[in-house]
Amino acid sequence: MTQWDQLLDTQGLACPLPLLKAKQAMSRLQVGQMLKVLATDAGSEQDFRVWTNLVGHNLYQCQYINNVYHYLIIKGPA
């Protein structure tokens, strides 16, 4: 089982809050550390894919389980 360094629960928050909170959380992590984000906003999947590609983070995993999106994001070099 993959272990993350920080868990961010954004369930119930609408766009753009899950992404904004993830950006804040990532700024506190070191390169190579992993953030797990839980979200219920359907638009978050595209938001996280685009954002991680733009800034160089690795969207390591994206799963939809019981109406919740589970993202594992590894911080890349800035």
Secondary structure, DSSP 8 states (H G I E B T S, - for coil): ----SEEEE-TT--TTHHHHHHHHHHHTS-TT-EEEEEE--TTHHHHHHHHHHHHT-EEEEEEEETTEEEEEEE----
